[in-house]
Amino acid sequence: MANEHRHDMGAGGRCICTKCDKTIAHRDSVPCREERCPECDAKMLREGSHHHELFLQKHSKEKGDS
Ligand SMILES: [Zn+2]
């Protein structure tokens, strides 16, 4: 067994667009919030992060009473 397996999953994760749901690979040195979507130039969030969950919750609710 001389094969070397490199796993990059741990440090990775993905950034997801808040507009079109496009995902890109998260870069370690760049926060997702500072990334821009390559498709629509919207801001991005770390996929699965607390902020992303809040974002999904807001958008899953219809605007009702305020
Ligand atoms: Zn986008």
N, CA, C, O and the ligand as a Tripos MOL2 file, in Angstrom:
@<TRIPOS>MOLECULE
protein
  265   263    67     0     0
PROTEIN
NO_CHARGES

@<TRIPOS>ATOM
      1 N           0.8360   -1.2040    0.0000 N.3       1 MET1
      2 CA          0.0000    0.0000    0.0000 C.3       1 MET1
      3 C           0.8640    1.2450    0.0000 C.2       1 MET1
      4 O           1.1320    1.8260    1.0520 O.2       1 MET1
      5 N           1.2920    1.6450   -1.1600 N.am      2 ALA2
      6 CA          2.1630    2.8160   -1.2370 C.3       2 ALA2
      7 C           1.4130    4.0520   -1.7050 C.2       2 ALA2
      8 O           1.9700    5.1430   -1.8280 O.2       2 ALA2
      9 N           0.1510    3.8420   -1.9570 N.am      3 ASN3
     10 CA         -0.6160    4.9830   -2.4320 C.3       3 ASN3
     11 C          -0.8020    6.0420   -1.3440 C.2       3 ASN3
     12 O          -1.0560    5.7360   -0.1790 O.2       3 ASN3
     13 N          -0.6690    7.2740   -1.7650 N.am      4 GLU4
     14 CA         -0.9360    8.3600   -0.8280 C.3       4 GLU4
     15 C          -2.3070    8.9480   -1.1470 C.2       4 GLU4
     16 O          -2.6150    9.2820   -2.2910 O.2       4 GLU4
     17 N          -3.0830    9.0590   -0.1430 N.am      5 HIS5
     18 CA         -4.3970    9.6480   -0.3350 C.3       5 HIS5
     19 C          -4.4190   11.0220    0.3340 C.2       5 HIS5
     20 O          -4.1100   11.1780    1.5150 O.2       5 HIS5
     21 N          -4.7850   11.9750   -0.4500 N.am      6 ARG6
     22 CA         -4.8820   13.3140    0.1300 C.3       6 ARG6
     23 C          -6.3550   13.6850    0.2780 C.2       6 ARG6
     24 O          -7.1220   13.6380   -0.6830 O.2       6 ARG6
     25 N          -6.7170   14.0390    1.4450 N.am      7 HIS7
     26 CA         -8.0960   14.4440    1.6870 C.3       7 HIS7
     27 C          -8.1400   15.9400    2.0040 C.2       7 HIS7
     28 O          -7.5190   16.4100    2.9580 O.2       7 HIS7
     29 N          -8.8650   16.6460    1.2080 N.am      8 ASP8
     30 CA         -8.9600   18.0880    1.4240 C.3       8 ASP8
     31 C         -10.3220   18.5010    1.9800 C.2       8 ASP8
     32 O         -10.6470   19.6850    2.0580 O.2       8 ASP8
     33 N         -11.0810   17.5280    2.3530 N.am      9 MET9
     34 CA        -12.4340   17.8360    2.7970 C.3       9 MET9
     35 C         -12.4460   18.6580    4.0760 C.2       9 MET9
     36 O         -13.2460   19.5830    4.2200 O.2       9 MET9
     37 N         -11.5810   18.3290    4.9800 N.am     10 GLY10
     38 CA        -11.6220   18.9180    6.3130 C.3      10 GLY10
     39 C         -11.5080   20.4270    6.3190 C.2      10 GLY10
     40 O         -12.2710   21.1160    6.9960 O.2      10 GLY10
     41 N         -10.5560   20.9320    5.5650 N.am     11 ALA11
     42 CA        -10.3100   22.3700    5.5940 C.3      11 ALA11
     43 C         -11.1810   23.1120    4.5910 C.2      11 ALA11
     44 O         -11.1570   24.3410    4.5110 O.2      11 ALA11
     45 N         -11.9440   22.3510    3.8340 N.am     12 GLY12
     46 CA        -12.6390   22.9620    2.7180 C.3      12 GLY12
     47 C         -13.9990   23.5180    3.0590 C.2      12 GLY12
     48 O         -14.1290   24.4440    3.8610 O.2      12 GLY12
     49 N         -14.9900   22.9530    2.4530 N.am     13 GLY13
     50 CA        -16.3130   23.5230    2.5330 C.3      13 GLY13
     51 C         -16.5670   24.3260    1.2790 C.2      13 GLY13
     52 O         -15.7050   24.4450    0.4080 O.2      13 GLY13
     53 N         -17.7370   24.8620    1.2030 N.am     14 ARG14
     54 CA        -18.0860   25.5940   -0.0060 C.3      14 ARG14
     55 C         -18.7550   26.9010    0.3520 C.2      14 ARG14
     56 O         -19.3220   27.0620    1.4340 O.2      14 ARG14
     57 N         -18.6760   27.8270   -0.5800 N.am     15 CYS15
     58 CA        -19.4030   29.0750   -0.4590 C.3      15 CYS15
     59 C         -20.5850   29.0150   -1.4160 C.2      15 CYS15
     60 O         -20.4740   28.5180   -2.5370 O.2      15 CYS15
     61 N         -21.7200   29.5330   -0.9510 N.am     16 ILE16
     62 CA        -22.9150   29.4690   -1.7820 C.3      16 ILE16
     63 C         -23.4600   30.8690   -2.0240 C.2      16 ILE16
     64 O         -23.4830   31.7140   -1.1290 O.2      16 ILE16
     65 N         -23.8970   31.0890   -3.2560 N.am     17 CYS17
     66 CA        -24.4220   32.3920   -3.6370 C.3      17 CYS17
     67 C         -25.7870   32.6260   -2.9960 C.2      17 CYS17
     68 O         -26.6150   31.7160   -2.9440 O.2      17 CYS17
     69 N         -26.0180   33.8230   -2.5160 N.am     18 THR18
     70 CA        -27.3020   34.1270   -1.8740 C.3      18 THR18
     71 C         -28.3960   34.4100   -2.8940 C.2      18 THR18
     72 O         -29.5720   34.5050   -2.5440 O.2      18 THR18
     73 N         -28.0060   34.5420   -4.1390 N.am     19 LYS19
     74 CA        -29.0050   34.8360   -5.1600 C.3      19 LYS19
     75 C         -29.3500   33.6230   -6.0030 C.2      19 LYS19
     76 O         -30.5230   33.2870   -6.1660 O.2      19 LYS19
     77 N         -28.3360   32.9700   -6.5360 N.am     20 CYS20
     78 CA        -28.6060   31.9160   -7.5120 C.3      20 CYS20
     79 C         -28.1970   30.5290   -7.0140 C.2      20 CYS20
     80 O         -28.3080   29.5490   -7.7510 O.2      20 CYS20
     81 N         -27.7270   30.4430   -5.7750 N.am     21 ASP21
     82 CA        -27.3570   29.1580   -5.1760 C.3      21 ASP21
     83 C         -26.1570   28.4910   -5.8370 C.2      21 ASP21
     84 O         -25.9240   27.2980   -5.6480 O.2      21 ASP21
     85 N         -25.4090   29.2480   -6.5990 N.am     22 LYS22
     86 CA        -24.1550   28.7180   -7.1550 C.3      22 LYS22
     87 C         -23.1750   28.4580   -6.0100 C.2      22 LYS22
     88 O         -23.0790   29.2470   -5.0700 O.2      22 LYS22
     89 N         -22.4610   27.3570   -6.1020 N.am     23 THR23
     90 CA        -21.4670   27.0760   -5.0780 C.3      23 THR23
     91 C         -20.0700   27.0620   -5.6810 C.2      23 THR23
     92 O         -19.8660   26.6250   -6.8140 O.2      23 THR23
     93 N         -19.1330   27.5420   -4.9120 N.am     24 ILE24
     94 CA        -17.7250   27.4800   -5.3040 C.3      24 ILE24
     95 C         -16.9360   26.9020   -4.1380 C.2      24 ILE24
     96 O         -17.4140   26.8790   -3.0040 O.2      24 ILE24
     97 N         -15.7480   26.4450   -4.4190 N.am     25 ALA25
     98 CA        -14.9060   25.9100   -3.3560 C.3      25 ALA25
     99 C         -14.4400   27.0430   -2.4540 C.2      25 ALA25
    100 O         -13.9620   28.0750   -2.9260 O.2      25 ALA25
    101 N         -14.5850   26.8380   -1.1620 N.am     26 HIS26
    102 CA        -14.1170   27.8430   -0.2130 C.3      26 HIS26
    103 C         -12.5990   27.8640   -0.1760 C.2      26 HIS26
    104 O         -11.9500   26.8230   -0.0780 O.2      26 HIS26
    105 N         -12.0490   29.0600   -0.2550 N.am     27 ARG27
    106 CA        -10.5940   29.1950   -0.1630 C.3      27 ARG27
    107 C         -10.2320   29.5830    1.2540 C.2      27 ARG27
    108 O         -10.8570   30.4480    1.8680 O.2      27 ARG27
    109 N          -9.2210   28.9270    1.7470 N.am     28 ASP28
    110 CA         -8.8670   29.0690    3.1430 C.3      28 ASP28
    111 C          -8.5610   30.5090    3.5330 C.2      28 ASP28
    112 O          -8.8400   30.9290    4.6560 O.2      28 ASP28
    113 N          -7.9940   31.2500    2.6120 N.am     29 SER29
    114 CA         -7.5510   32.6030    2.9360 C.3      29 SER29
    115 C          -8.6160   33.6510    2.6650 C.2      29 SER29
    116 O          -8.4360   34.8230    2.9950 O.2      29 SER29
    117 N          -9.7190   33.2370    2.0680 N.am     30 VAL30
    118 CA        -10.7500   34.1960    1.6980 C.3      30 VAL30
    119 C         -12.0920   33.8330    2.3330 C.2      30 VAL30
    120 O         -12.6650   32.7940    2.0050 O.2      30 VAL30
    121 N         -12.5950   34.6640    3.2290 N.am     31 PRO31
    122 CA        -13.9160   34.4060    3.7900 C.3      31 PRO31
    123 C         -14.9780   34.4160    2.7010 C.2      31 PRO31
    124 O         -14.9140   35.2020    1.7560 O.2      31 PRO31
    125 N         -15.9550   33.5290    2.8500 N.am     32 CYS32
    126 CA        -17.0120   33.4580    1.8350 C.3      32 CYS32
    127 C         -17.7090   34.7980    1.6660 C.2      32 CYS32
    128 O         -18.1440   35.1460    0.5680 O.2      32 CYS32
    129 N         -17.8140   35.5450    2.7560 N.am     33 ARG33
    130 CA        -18.5140   36.8290    2.6770 C.3      33 ARG33
    131 C         -17.7900   37.8110    1.7540 C.2      33 ARG33
    132 O         -18.3760   38.7750    1.2620 O.2      33 ARG33
    133 N         -16.5100   37.5440    1.5340 N.am     34 GLU34
    134 CA        -15.7380   38.4330    0.6600 C.3      34 GLU34
    135 C         -15.6230   37.8920   -0.7530 C.2      34 GLU34
    136 O         -15.0490   38.5320   -1.6330 O.2      34 GLU34
    137 N         -16.1720   36.7150   -0.9570 N.am     35 GLU35
    138 CA        -16.2130   36.1710   -2.3050 C.3      35 GLU35
    139 C         -17.3840   36.7830   -3.0640 C.2      35 GLU35
    140 O         -18.3560   37.2380   -2.4610 O.2      35 GLU35
    141 N         -17.2860   36.7900   -4.3710 N.am     36 ARG36
    142 CA        -18.3990   37.2280   -5.2000 C.3      36 ARG36
    143 C         -18.7810   36.1060   -6.1430 C.2      36 ARG36
    144 O         -17.9210   35.4150   -6.6890 O.2      36 ARG36
    145 N         -20.0590   35.9360   -6.3260 N.am     37 CYS37
    146 CA        -20.5340   34.8740   -7.1950 C.3      37 CYS37
    147 C         -20.0320   35.0850   -8.6180 C.2      37 CYS37
    148 O         -20.1780   36.1760   -9.1690 O.2      37 CYS37
    149 N         -19.4410   34.0520   -9.2180 N.am     38 PRO38
    150 CA        -18.9570   34.1660  -10.6010 C.3      38 PRO38
    151 C         -20.0930   34.2990  -11.6030 C.2      38 PRO38
    152 O         -19.8760   34.7140  -12.7410 O.2      38 PRO38
    153 N         -21.2930   33.9500  -11.1860 N.am     39 GLU39
    154 CA        -22.4400   33.9970  -12.0970 C.3      39 GLU39
    155 C         -23.1490   35.3460  -12.0490 C.2      39 GLU39
    156 O         -23.4540   35.9280  -13.0900 O.2      39 GLU39
    157 N         -23.4110   35.8410  -10.8420 N.am     40 CYS40
    158 CA        -24.2560   37.0290  -10.7260 C.3      40 CYS40
    159 C         -23.6500   38.1140   -9.8480 C.2      40 CYS40
    160 O         -24.2750   39.1520   -9.6300 O.2      40 CYS40
    161 N         -22.4450   37.8900   -9.3410 N.am     41 ASP41
    162 CA        -21.7180   38.9080   -8.5900 C.3      41 ASP41
    163 C         -22.3580   39.2460   -7.2470 C.2      41 ASP41
    164 O         -22.0380   40.2710   -6.6440 O.2      41 ASP41
    165 N         -23.2440   38.4040   -6.7870 N.am     42 ALA42
    166 CA        -23.8320   38.6240   -5.4670 C.3      42 ALA42
    167 C         -22.8640   38.1570   -4.3860 C.2      42 ALA42
    168 O         -21.8950   37.4520   -4.6660 O.2      42 ALA42
    169 N         -23.1370   38.5580   -3.1550 N.am     43 LYS43
    170 CA        -22.2830   38.0890   -2.0690 C.3      43 LYS43
    171 C         -22.5690   36.6350   -1.7680 C.2      43 LYS43
    172 O         -23.6370   36.1170   -2.0950 O.2      43 LYS43
    173 N         -21.6150   35.9870   -1.1470 N.am     44 MET44
    174 CA        -21.7360   34.5670   -0.8720 C.3      44 MET44
    175 C         -21.6420   34.3000    0.6170 C.2      44 MET44
    176 O         -21.1470   35.1260    1.3830 O.2      44 MET44
    177 N         -22.1270   33.1300    1.0160 N.am     45 LEU45
    178 CA        -22.0670   32.7090    2.4020 C.3      45 LEU45
    179 C         -21.4460   31.3260    2.4820 C.2      45 LEU45
    180 O         -21.4940   30.5500    1.5270 O.2      45 LEU45
    181 N         -20.8640   31.0310    3.6310 N.am     46 ARG46
    182 CA        -20.3430   29.6920    3.8430 C.3      46 ARG46
    183 C         -21.5040   28.7040    3.9010 C.2      46 ARG46
    184 O         -22.4120   28.8330    4.7220 O.2      46 ARG46
    185 N         -21.4510   27.7340    3.0270 N.am     47 GLU47
    186 CA        -22.5400   26.7690    2.9760 C.3      47 GLU47
    187 C         -22.6140   25.9810    4.2840 C.2      47 GLU47
    188 O         -21.6110   25.4590    4.7690 O.2      47 GLU47
    189 N         -23.8200   25.9080    4.8420 N.am     48 GLY48
    190 CA        -24.0210   25.1570    6.0740 C.3      48 GLY48
    191 C         -23.6850   25.9440    7.3330 C.2      48 GLY48
    192 O         -23.8320   25.4350    8.4440 O.2      48 GLY48
    193 N         -23.2340   27.1820    7.1640 N.am     49 SER49
    194 CA        -22.8950   27.9910    8.3250 C.3      49 SER49
    195 C         -24.1540   28.5290    8.9910 C.2      49 SER49
    196 O         -25.2500   28.4590    8.4340 O.2      49 SER49
    197 N         -23.9800   29.0560   10.1730 N.am     50 HIS50
    198 CA        -25.1130   29.6330   10.8930 C.3      50 HIS50
    199 C         -25.7550   30.7420   10.0730 C.2      50 HIS50
    200 O         -26.9800   30.8350    9.9970 O.2      50 HIS50
    201 N         -24.9380   31.5730    9.4660 N.am     51 HIS51
    202 CA        -25.4710   32.6710    8.6590 C.3      51 HIS51
    203 C         -26.2640   32.1570    7.4700 C.2      51 HIS51
    204 O         -27.2870   32.7220    7.0850 O.2      51 HIS51
    205 N         -25.7660   31.0800    6.9070 N.am     52 HIS52
    206 CA        -26.4600   30.4990    5.7580 C.3      52 HIS52
    207 C         -27.8140   29.9400    6.1850 C.2      52 HIS52
    208 O         -28.8000   30.0870    5.4630 O.2      52 HIS52
    209 N         -27.8680   29.3080    7.3400 N.am     53 GLU53
    210 CA        -29.1310   28.7680    7.8290 C.3      53 GLU53
    211 C         -30.1300   29.8810    8.0850 C.2      53 GLU53
    212 O         -31.3030   29.7590    7.7330 O.2      53 GLU53
    213 N         -29.6770   30.9540    8.6910 N.am     54 LEU54
    214 CA        -30.5610   32.0950    8.9240 C.3      54 LEU54
    215 C         -31.0840   32.6480    7.6060 C.2      54 LEU54
    216 O         -32.2570   32.9990    7.4760 O.2      54 LEU54
    217 N         -30.1920   32.7130    6.6470 N.am     55 PHE55
    218 CA        -30.5730   33.2060    5.3270 C.3      55 PHE55
    219 C         -31.6600   32.3230    4.7170 C.2      55 PHE55
    220 O         -32.6430   32.8230    4.1720 O.2      55 PHE55
    221 N         -31.4750   31.0180    4.8130 N.am     56 LEU56
    222 CA        -32.4560   30.0890    4.2520 C.3      56 LEU56
    223 C         -33.7890   30.2030    4.9770 C.2      56 LEU56
    224 O         -34.8510   30.1230    4.3580 O.2      56 LEU56
    225 N         -33.7280   30.3890    6.2850 N.am     57 GLN57
    226 CA        -34.9620   30.5110    7.0550 C.3      57 GLN57
    227 C         -35.7500   31.7400    6.6280 C.2      57 GLN57
    228 O         -36.9660   31.6840    6.4480 O.2      57 GLN57
    229 N         -35.0450   32.8380    6.4720 N.am     58 LYS58
    230 CA        -35.7190   34.0640    6.0590 C.3      58 LYS58
    231 C         -36.3980   33.8850    4.7110 C.2      58 LYS58
    232 O         -37.5220   34.3350    4.4880 O.2      58 LYS58
    233 N         -35.6770   33.2140    3.8220 N.am     59 HIS59
    234 CA        -36.1860   33.1160    2.4610 C.3      59 HIS59
    235 C         -37.2010   32.0040    2.2770 C.2      59 HIS59
    236 O         -37.8780   31.9330    1.2510 O.2      59 HIS59
    237 N         -37.3050   31.1390    3.2690 N.am     60 SER60
    238 CA        -38.2970   30.0750    3.1610 C.3      60 SER60
    239 C         -39.6550   30.5360    3.6840 C.2      60 SER60
    240 O         -40.6710   29.8720    3.4790 O.2      60 SER60
    241 N         -39.6570   31.6630    4.3510 N.am     61 LYS61
    242 CA        -40.9060   32.1900    4.8900 C.3      61 LYS61
    243 C         -41.4730   33.2490    3.9450 C.2      61 LYS61
    244 O         -40.7620   34.1140    3.4340 O.2      61 LYS61
    245 N         -42.7410   33.1440    3.7450 N.am     62 GLU62
    246 CA        -43.4220   34.2070    2.9990 C.3      62 GLU62
    247 C         -43.4940   35.4340    3.8820 C.2      62 GLU62
    248 O         -43.5550   35.3360    5.1080 O.2      62 GLU62
    249 N         -43.4860   36.5850    3.2440 N.am     63 LYS63
    250 CA        -43.6420   37.8120    4.0170 C.3      63 LYS63
    251 C         -45.0900   37.9100    4.5130 C.2      63 LYS63
    252 O         -46.0190   38.0880    3.7260 O.2      63 LYS63
    253 N         -45.2550   37.7930    5.8010 N.am     64 GLY64
    254 CA        -46.5860   37.8670    6.3520 C.3      64 GLY64
    255 C         -46.7710   39.2000    7.0530 C.2      64 GLY64
    256 O         -46.5420   40.2620    6.4730 O.2      64 GLY64
    257 N         -47.1790   39.1320    8.2830 N.am     65 ASP65
    258 CA        -47.3040   40.3730    9.0320 C.3      65 ASP65
    259 C         -45.9350   40.8360    9.4910 C.2      65 ASP65
    260 O         -45.0110   40.0340    9.6300 O.2      65 ASP65
    261 N         -45.8120   42.0990    9.7210 N.am     66 SER66
    262 CA        -44.5110   42.6080   10.0990 C.3      66 SER66
    263 C         -44.6210   43.5320   11.3030 C.2      66 SER66
    264 O         -43.6120   44.0610   11.7690 O.2      66 SER66
    265 ZN        -25.0150   33.9520   -7.9780 Zn       67 ZN67
@<TRIPOS>BOND
     1     1     2 1
     2     2     3 1
     3     3     4 2
     4     3     5 am
     5     5     6 1
     6     6     7 1
     7     7     8 2
     8     7     9 am
     9     9    10 1
    10    10    11 1
    11    11    12 2
    12    11    13 am
    13    13    14 1
    14    14    15 1
    15    15    16 2
    16    15    17 am
    17    17    18 1
    18    18    19 1
    19    19    20 2
    20    19    21 am
    21    21    22 1
    22    22    23 1
    23    23    24 2
    24    23    25 am
    25    25    26 1
    26    26    27 1
    27    27    28 2
    28    27    29 am
    29    29    30 1
    30    30    31 1
    31    31    32 2
    32    31    33 am
    33    33    34 1
    34    34    35 1
    35    35    36 2
    36    35    37 am
    37    37    38 1
    38    38    39 1
    39    39    40 2
    40    39    41 am
    41    41    42 1
    42    42    43 1
    43    43    44 2
    44    43    45 am
    45    45    46 1
    46    46    47 1
    47    47    48 2
    48    47    49 am
    49    49    50 1
    50    50    51 1
    51    51    52 2
    52    51    53 am
    53    53    54 1
    54    54    55 1
    55    55    56 2
    56    55    57 am
    57    57    58 1
    58    58    59 1
    59    59    60 2
    60    59    61 am
    61    61    62 1
    62    62    63 1
    63    63    64 2
    64    63    65 am
    65    65    66 1
    66    66    67 1
    67    67    68 2
    68    67    69 am
    69    69    70 1
    70    70    71 1
    71    71    72 2
    72    71    73 am
    73    73    74 1
    74    74    75 1
    75    75    76 2
    76    75    77 am
    77    77    78 1
    78    78    79 1
    79    79    80 2
    80    79    81 am
    81    81    82 1
    82    82    83 1
    83    83    84 2
    84    83    85 am
    85    85    86 1
    86    86    87 1
    87    87    88 2
    88    87    89 am
    89    89    90 1
    90    90    91 1
    91    91    92 2
    92    91    93 am
    93    93    94 1
    94    94    95 1
    95    95    96 2
    96    95    97 am
    97    97    98 1
    98    98    99 1
    99    99   100 2
   100    99   101 am
   101   101   102 1
   102   102   103 1
   103   103   104 2
   104   103   105 am
   105   105   106 1
   106   106   107 1
   107   107   108 2
   108   107   109 am
   109   109   110 1
   110   110   111 1
   111   111   112 2
   112   111   113 am
   113   113   114 1
   114   114   115 1
   115   115   116 2
   116   115   117 am
   117   117   118 1
   118   118   119 1
   119   119   120 2
   120   119   121 am
   121   121   122 1
   122   122   123 1
   123   123   124 2
   124   123   125 am
   125   125   126 1
   126   126   127 1
   127   127   128 2
   128   127   129 am
   129   129   130 1
   130   130   131 1
   131   131   132 2
   132   131   133 am
   133   133   134 1
   134   134   135 1
   135   135   136 2
   136   135   137 am
   137   137   138 1
   138   138   139 1
   139   139   140 2
   140   139   141 am
   141   141   142 1
   142   142   143 1
   143   143   144 2
   144   143   145 am
   145   145   146 1
   146   146   147 1
   147   147   148 2
   148   147   149 am
   149   149   150 1
   150   150   151 1
   151   151   152 2
   152   151   153 am
   153   153   154 1
   154   154   155 1
   155   155   156 2
   156   155   157 am
   157   157   158 1
   158   158   159 1
   159   159   160 2
   160   159   161 am
   161   161   162 1
   162   162   163 1
   163   163   164 2
   164   163   165 am
   165   165   166 1
   166   166   167 1
   167   167   168 2
   168   167   169 am
   169   169   170 1
   170   170   171 1
   171   171   172 2
   172   171   173 am
   173   173   174 1
   174   174   175 1
   175   175   176 2
   176   175   177 am
   177   177   178 1
   178   178   179 1
   179   179   180 2
   180   179   181 am
   181   181   182 1
   182   182   183 1
   183   183   184 2
   184   183   185 am
   185   185   186 1
   186   186   187 1
   187   187   188 2
   188   187   189 am
   189   189   190 1
   190   190   191 1
   191   191   192 2
   192   191   193 am
   193   193   194 1
   194   194   195 1
   195   195   196 2
   196   195   197 am
   197   197   198 1
   198   198   199 1
   199   199   200 2
   200   199   201 am
   201   201   202 1
   202   202   203 1
   203   203   204 2
   204   203   205 am
   205   205   206 1
   206   206   207 1
   207   207   208 2
   208   207   209 am
   209   209   210 1
   210   210   211 1
   211   211   212 2
   212   211   213 am
   213   213   214 1
   214   214   215 1
   215   215   216 2
   216   215   217 am
   217   217   218 1
   218   218   219 1
   219   219   220 2
   220   219   221 am
   221   221   222 1
   222   222   223 1
   223   223   224 2
   224   223   225 am
   225   225   226 1
   226   226   227 1
   227   227   228 2
   228   227   229 am
   229   229   230 1
   230   230   231 1
   231   231   232 2
   232   231   233 am
   233   233   234 1
   234   234   235 1
   235   235   236 2
   236   235   237 am
   237   237   238 1
   238   238   239 1
   239   239   240 2
   240   239   241 am
   241   241   242 1
   242   242   243 1
   243   243   244 2
   244   243   245 am
   245   245   246 1
   246   246   247 1
   247   247   248 2
   248   247   249 am
   249   249   250 1
   250   250   251 1
   251   251   252 2
   252   251   253 am
   253   253   254 1
   254   254   255 1
   255   255   256 2
   256   255   257 am
   257   257   258 1
   258   258   259 1
   259   259   260 2
   260   259   261 am
   261   261   262 1
   262   262   263 1
   263   263   264 2
@<TRIPOS>SUBSTRUCTURE
     1 MET1         2 RESIDUE 1 A MET
     2 ALA2         6 RESIDUE 1 A ALA
     3 ASN3        10 RESIDUE 1 A ASN
     4 GLU4        14 RESIDUE 1 A GLU
     5 HIS5        18 RESIDUE 1 A HIS
     6 ARG6        22 RESIDUE 1 A ARG
     7 HIS7        26 RESIDUE 1 A HIS
     8 ASP8        30 RESIDUE 1 A ASP
     9 MET9        34 RESIDUE 1 A MET
    10 GLY10       38 RESIDUE 1 A GLY
    11 ALA11       42 RESIDUE 1 A ALA
    12 GLY12       46 RESIDUE 1 A GLY
    13 GLY13       50 RESIDUE 1 A GLY
    14 ARG14       54 RESIDUE 1 A ARG
    15 CYS15       58 RESIDUE 1 A CYS
    16 ILE16       62 RESIDUE 1 A ILE
    17 CYS17       66 RESIDUE 1 A CYS
    18 THR18       70 RESIDUE 1 A THR
    19 LYS19       74 RESIDUE 1 A LYS
    20 CYS20       78 RESIDUE 1 A CYS
    21 ASP21       82 RESIDUE 1 A ASP
    22 LYS22       86 RESIDUE 1 A LYS
    23 THR23       90 RESIDUE 1 A THR
    24 ILE24       94 RESIDUE 1 A ILE
    25 ALA25       98 RESIDUE 1 A ALA
    26 HIS26      102 RESIDUE 1 A HIS
    27 ARG27      106 RESIDUE 1 A ARG
    28 ASP28      110 RESIDUE 1 A ASP
    29 SER29      114 RESIDUE 1 A SER
    30 VAL30      118 RESIDUE 1 A VAL
    31 PRO31      122 RESIDUE 1 A PRO
    32 CYS32      126 RESIDUE 1 A CYS
    33 ARG33      130 RESIDUE 1 A ARG
    34 GLU34      134 RESIDUE 1 A GLU
    35 GLU35      138 RESIDUE 1 A GLU
    36 ARG36      142 RESIDUE 1 A ARG
    37 CYS37      146 RESIDUE 1 A CYS
    38 PRO38      150 RESIDUE 1 A PRO
    39 GLU39      154 RESIDUE 1 A GLU
    40 CYS40      158 RESIDUE 1 A CYS
    41 ASP41      162 RESIDUE 1 A ASP
    42 ALA42      166 RESIDUE 1 A ALA
    43 LYS43      170 RESIDUE 1 A LYS
    44 MET44      174 RESIDUE 1 A MET
    45 LEU45      178 RESIDUE 1 A LEU
    46 ARG46      182 RESIDUE 1 A ARG
    47 GLU47      186 RESIDUE 1 A GLU
    48 GLY48      190 RESIDUE 1 A GLY
    49 SER49      194 RESIDUE 1 A SER
    50 HIS50      198 RESIDUE 1 A HIS
    51 HIS51      202 RESIDUE 1 A HIS
    52 HIS52      206 RESIDUE 1 A HIS
    53 GLU53      210 RESIDUE 1 A GLU
    54 LEU54      214 RESIDUE 1 A LEU
    55 PHE55      218 RESIDUE 1 A PHE
    56 LEU56      222 RESIDUE 1 A LEU
    57 GLN57      226 RESIDUE 1 A GLN
    58 LYS58      230 RESIDUE 1 A LYS
    59 HIS59      234 RESIDUE 1 A HIS
    60 SER60      238 RESIDUE 1 A SER
    61 LYS61      242 RESIDUE 1 A LYS
    62 GLU62      246 RESIDUE 1 A GLU
    63 LYS63      250 RESIDUE 1 A LYS
    64 GLY64      254 RESIDUE 1 A GLY
    65 ASP65      258 RESIDUE 1 A ASP
    66 SER66      262 RESIDUE 1 A SER
    67 ZN67       265 GROUP 0 **** ****
